[in-house]
Amino acid sequence: MMINIDWASWGEIVHLRRRRKKLTQQHLGELAGCGATTIGDIERGTSRPAYSIVIAVCTALNIAPPAHATVEA
């Protein structure tokens, strides 16, 4: 399964929201069930996480999943 997302733009949104909520990458990772390294990679747009991680990060930050995300089999 492949997810089509503008990773750089989504990473910037994650970074801004995380900072606004005053969370560390470590704490967001704990809330989302992944590591701080994964959060850092997401924020830099260098990670292509599984859809379940995308949803977990969005849930932890209380944001909607990217509207432009599509899943391909």
PyMOL commands that set and color helices and strands:
alter all, ss='L'
color gray80, all
select helices_A, chain A and resi 7-20+25-32+36-44+51-61
alter helices_A, ss='H'
color red, helices_A
select strands_A, chain A and resi 2-4+70-72
alter strands_A, ss='S'
color yellow, strands_A
deselect
rebuild
show_as cartoon
